[in-house]
Amino acid sequence: MNALSATPKLSRLFRLQWEPTQNNYVLLYPEGMVKLNQSAAEILKRCDGARDIPRIVDDLEQTFATTGLSGQVNDFLQSAHQRGWLV
């Protein structure tokens, strides 16, 4: 498996969208759907292929007025990459 890009983006096999019936963000793919928690959705919304990982972390920390998210965001990004969600 390739390493996670410095500017991660969703794999073209997945689509992130708000699902009103789930009252949640979901990740859709041809065989199904993954219901995301708020943290996962907020991180994936920023994985647009333009922002690098430090910028994603900075944006999350500014949005939620907190610090120290780098480790958790990096862990999630690696997990999402291993699941094939991110390239």
PyMOL commands that place a pseudoatom at each C-alpha (Angstrom):
pseudoatom trace, name=CA, resn=MET, resi=1, chain=A, elem=C, hetatm=0, pos=[0.000, 0.000, 0.000]
pseudoatom trace, name=CA, resn=ASN, resi=2, chain=A, elem=C, hetatm=0, pos=[1.214, 3.490, -0.827]
pseudoatom trace, name=CA, resn=ALA, resi=3, chain=A, elem=C, hetatm=0, pos=[1.933, 5.970, 1.909]
pseudoatom trace, name=CA, resn=LEU, resi=4, chain=A, elem=C, hetatm=0, pos=[-0.662, 8.563, 2.832]
pseudoatom trace, name=CA, resn=SER, resi=5, chain=A, elem=C, hetatm=0, pos=[-0.253, 11.690, 0.728]
pseudoatom trace, name=CA, resn=ALA, resi=6, chain=A, elem=C, hetatm=0, pos=[0.997, 14.869, 2.378]
pseudoatom trace, name=CA, resn=THR, resi=7, chain=A, elem=C, hetatm=0, pos=[-2.230, 16.418, 1.044]
pseudoatom trace, name=CA, resn=PRO, resi=8, chain=A, elem=C, hetatm=0, pos=[-4.780, 13.663, 1.649]
pseudoatom trace, name=CA, resn=LYS, resi=9, chain=A, elem=C, hetatm=0, pos=[-8.036, 13.419, -0.247]
pseudoatom trace, name=CA, resn=LEU, resi=10, chain=A, elem=C, hetatm=0, pos=[-10.891, 10.968, -0.382]
pseudoatom trace, name=CA, resn=SER, resi=11, chain=A, elem=C, hetatm=0, pos=[-10.459, 7.998, -2.644]
pseudoatom trace, name=CA, resn=ARG, resi=12, chain=A, elem=C, hetatm=0, pos=[-12.647, 8.344, -5.712]
pseudoatom trace, name=CA, resn=LEU, resi=13, chain=A, elem=C, hetatm=0, pos=[-14.459, 5.200, -4.532]
pseudoatom trace, name=CA, resn=PHE, resi=14, chain=A, elem=C, hetatm=0, pos=[-15.923, 7.107, -1.573]
pseudoatom trace, name=CA, resn=ARG, resi=15, chain=A, elem=C, hetatm=0, pos=[-18.209, 10.102, -1.237]
pseudoatom trace, name=CA, resn=LEU, resi=16, chain=A, elem=C, hetatm=0, pos=[-18.685, 12.108, 1.955]
pseudoatom trace, name=CA, resn=GLN, resi=17, chain=A, elem=C, hetatm=0, pos=[-22.146, 13.560, 2.418]
pseudoatom trace, name=CA, resn=TRP, resi=18, chain=A, elem=C, hetatm=0, pos=[-24.648, 14.671, 5.033]
pseudoatom trace, name=CA, resn=GLU, resi=19, chain=A, elem=C, hetatm=0, pos=[-27.364, 12.054, 5.404]
pseudoatom trace, name=CA, resn=PRO, resi=20, chain=A, elem=C, hetatm=0, pos=[-30.528, 13.625, 6.861]
pseudoatom trace, name=CA, resn=THR, resi=21, chain=A, elem=C, hetatm=0, pos=[-32.125, 10.283, 7.681]
pseudoatom trace, name=CA, resn=GLN, resi=22, chain=A, elem=C, hetatm=0, pos=[-29.030, 9.343, 9.718]
pseudoatom trace, name=CA, resn=ASN, resi=23, chain=A, elem=C, hetatm=0, pos=[-28.685, 12.896, 11.063]
pseudoatom trace, name=CA, resn=ASN, resi=24, chain=A, elem=C, hetatm=0, pos=[-25.005, 12.417, 10.450]
pseudoatom trace, name=CA, resn=TYR, resi=25, chain=A, elem=C, hetatm=0, pos=[-22.232, 12.533, 7.877]
pseudoatom trace, name=CA, resn=VAL, resi=26, chain=A, elem=C, hetatm=0, pos=[-21.677, 9.267, 6.076]
pseudoatom trace, name=CA, resn=LEU, resi=27, chain=A, elem=C, hetatm=0, pos=[-19.088, 7.871, 3.750]
pseudoatom trace, name=CA, resn=LEU, resi=28, chain=A, elem=C, hetatm=0, pos=[-20.744, 6.204, 0.781]
pseudoatom trace, name=CA, resn=TYR, resi=29, chain=A, elem=C, hetatm=0, pos=[-19.099, 3.576, -1.387]
pseudoatom trace, name=CA, resn=PRO, resi=30, chain=A, elem=C, hetatm=0, pos=[-20.483, 1.146, -3.977]
pseudoatom trace, name=CA, resn=GLU, resi=31, chain=A, elem=C, hetatm=0, pos=[-21.102, -1.688, -1.516]
pseudoatom trace, name=CA, resn=GLY, resi=32, chain=A, elem=C, hetatm=0, pos=[-22.355, 0.310, 1.436]
pseudoatom trace, name=CA, resn=MET, resi=33, chain=A, elem=C, hetatm=0, pos=[-22.070, 3.172, 3.837]
pseudoatom trace, name=CA, resn=VAL, resi=34, chain=A, elem=C, hetatm=0, pos=[-20.013, 4.119, 6.887]
pseudoatom trace, name=CA, resn=LYS, resi=35, chain=A, elem=C, hetatm=0, pos=[-21.697, 6.304, 9.491]
pseudoatom trace, name=CA, resn=LEU, resi=36, chain=A, elem=C, hetatm=0, pos=[-19.105, 8.760, 10.788]
pseudoatom trace, name=CA, resn=ASN, resi=37, chain=A, elem=C, hetatm=0, pos=[-18.813, 10.377, 14.174]
pseudoatom trace, name=CA, resn=GLN, resi=38, chain=A, elem=C, hetatm=0, pos=[-18.458, 14.167, 14.235]
pseudoatom trace, name=CA, resn=SER, resi=39, chain=A, elem=C, hetatm=0, pos=[-14.682, 14.103, 14.636]
pseudoatom trace, name=CA, resn=ALA, resi=40, chain=A, elem=C, hetatm=0, pos=[-14.159, 11.789, 11.684]
pseudoatom trace, name=CA, resn=ALA, resi=41, chain=A, elem=C, hetatm=0, pos=[-16.476, 13.859, 9.506]
pseudoatom trace, name=CA, resn=GLU, resi=42, chain=A, elem=C, hetatm=0, pos=[-14.751, 17.124, 10.414]
pseudoatom trace, name=CA, resn=ILE, resi=43, chain=A, elem=C, hetatm=0, pos=[-11.356, 15.678, 9.529]
pseudoatom trace, name=CA, resn=LEU, resi=44, chain=A, elem=C, hetatm=0, pos=[-12.532, 14.096, 6.275]
pseudoatom trace, name=CA, resn=LYS, resi=45, chain=A, elem=C, hetatm=0, pos=[-14.286, 17.315, 5.205]
pseudoatom trace, name=CA, resn=ARG, resi=46, chain=A, elem=C, hetatm=0, pos=[-10.864, 18.950, 5.189]
pseudoatom trace, name=CA, resn=CYS, resi=47, chain=A, elem=C, hetatm=0, pos=[-9.173, 16.206, 3.154]
pseudoatom trace, name=CA, resn=ASP, resi=48, chain=A, elem=C, hetatm=0, pos=[-9.560, 17.954, -0.188]
pseudoatom trace, name=CA, resn=GLY, resi=49, chain=A, elem=C, hetatm=0, pos=[-6.164, 17.203, -1.728]
pseudoatom trace, name=CA, resn=ALA, resi=50, chain=A, elem=C, hetatm=0, pos=[-5.159, 20.852, -1.369]
pseudoatom trace, name=CA, resn=ARG, resi=51, chain=A, elem=C, hetatm=0, pos=[-4.541, 21.133, 2.379]
pseudoatom trace, name=CA, resn=ASP, resi=52, chain=A, elem=C, hetatm=0, pos=[-1.556, 19.405, 3.933]
pseudoatom trace, name=CA, resn=ILE, resi=53, chain=A, elem=C, hetatm=0, pos=[-1.866, 17.633, 7.270]
pseudoatom trace, name=CA, resn=PRO, resi=54, chain=A, elem=C, hetatm=0, pos=[-0.516, 20.501, 9.418]
pseudoatom trace, name=CA, resn=ARG, resi=55, chain=A, elem=C, hetatm=0, pos=[-3.039, 22.839, 7.762]
pseudoatom trace, name=CA, resn=ILE, resi=56, chain=A, elem=C, hetatm=0, pos=[-5.860, 20.373, 8.452]
pseudoatom trace, name=CA, resn=VAL, resi=57, chain=A, elem=C, hetatm=0, pos=[-4.806, 20.245, 12.113]
pseudoatom trace, name=CA, resn=ASP, resi=58, chain=A, elem=C, hetatm=0, pos=[-4.529, 24.051, 12.313]
pseudoatom trace, name=CA, resn=ASP, resi=59, chain=A, elem=C, hetatm=0, pos=[-7.965, 24.476, 10.771]
pseudoatom trace, name=CA, resn=LEU, resi=60, chain=A, elem=C, hetatm=0, pos=[-9.538, 22.014, 13.213]
pseudoatom trace, name=CA, resn=GLU, resi=61, chain=A, elem=C, hetatm=0, pos=[-7.821, 23.639, 16.197]
pseudoatom trace, name=CA, resn=GLN, resi=62, chain=A, elem=C, hetatm=0, pos=[-9.028, 27.088, 15.116]
pseudoatom trace, name=CA, resn=THR, resi=63, chain=A, elem=C, hetatm=0, pos=[-12.547, 25.910, 14.366]
pseudoatom trace, name=CA, resn=PHE, resi=64, chain=A, elem=C, hetatm=0, pos=[-12.943, 24.163, 17.710]
pseudoatom trace, name=CA, resn=ALA, resi=65, chain=A, elem=C, hetatm=0, pos=[-10.782, 26.588, 19.746]
pseudoatom trace, name=CA, resn=THR, resi=66, chain=A, elem=C, hetatm=0, pos=[-8.458, 23.908, 21.033]
pseudoatom trace, name=CA, resn=THR, resi=67, chain=A, elem=C, hetatm=0, pos=[-4.869, 22.737, 20.704]
pseudoatom trace, name=CA, resn=GLY, resi=68, chain=A, elem=C, hetatm=0, pos=[-2.995, 19.468, 20.714]
pseudoatom trace, name=CA, resn=LEU, resi=69, chain=A, elem=C, hetatm=0, pos=[-5.019, 17.648, 18.032]
pseudoatom trace, name=CA, resn=SER, resi=70, chain=A, elem=C, hetatm=0, pos=[-2.062, 16.652, 15.888]
pseudoatom trace, name=CA, resn=GLY, resi=71, chain=A, elem=C, hetatm=0, pos=[-1.609, 13.154, 17.308]
pseudoatom trace, name=CA, resn=GLN, resi=72, chain=A, elem=C, hetatm=0, pos=[-5.283, 12.241, 17.150]
pseudoatom trace, name=CA, resn=VAL, resi=73, chain=A, elem=C, hetatm=0, pos=[-5.717, 13.652, 13.653]
pseudoatom trace, name=CA, resn=ASN, resi=74, chain=A, elem=C, hetatm=0, pos=[-2.636, 11.838, 12.386]
pseudoatom trace, name=CA, resn=ASP, resi=75, chain=A, elem=C, hetatm=0, pos=[-3.832, 8.559, 13.942]
pseudoatom trace, name=CA, resn=PHE, resi=76, chain=A, elem=C, hetatm=0, pos=[-7.241, 8.942, 12.307]
pseudoatom trace, name=CA, resn=LEU, resi=77, chain=A, elem=C, hetatm=0, pos=[-5.719, 9.838, 8.926]
pseudoatom trace, name=CA, resn=GLN, resi=78, chain=A, elem=C, hetatm=0, pos=[-3.505, 6.762, 9.032]
pseudoatom trace, name=CA, resn=SER, resi=79, chain=A, elem=C, hetatm=0, pos=[-6.465, 4.560, 9.951]
pseudoatom trace, name=CA, resn=ALA, resi=80, chain=A, elem=C, hetatm=0, pos=[-8.598, 6.077, 7.190]
pseudoatom trace, name=CA, resn=HIS, resi=81, chain=A, elem=C, hetatm=0, pos=[-5.782, 5.537, 4.728]
pseudoatom trace, name=CA, resn=GLN, resi=82, chain=A, elem=C, hetatm=0, pos=[-5.426, 1.879, 5.763]
pseudoatom trace, name=CA, resn=ARG, resi=83, chain=A, elem=C, hetatm=0, pos=[-9.167, 1.427, 5.176]
pseudoatom trace, name=CA, resn=GLY, resi=84, chain=A, elem=C, hetatm=0, pos=[-8.757, 2.850, 1.684]
pseudoatom trace, name=CA, resn=TRP, resi=85, chain=A, elem=C, hetatm=0, pos=[-10.800, 5.977, 2.369]
pseudoatom trace, name=CA, resn=LEU, resi=86, chain=A, elem=C, hetatm=0, pos=[-7.903, 8.347, 1.680]
pseudoatom trace, name=CA, resn=VAL, resi=87, chain=A, elem=C, hetatm=0, pos=[-5.190, 8.531, -0.910]
for i in range(1, 87): cmd.bond("trace and resi %d" % i, "trace and resi %d" % (i + 1))
show_as sticks, trace
zoom trace
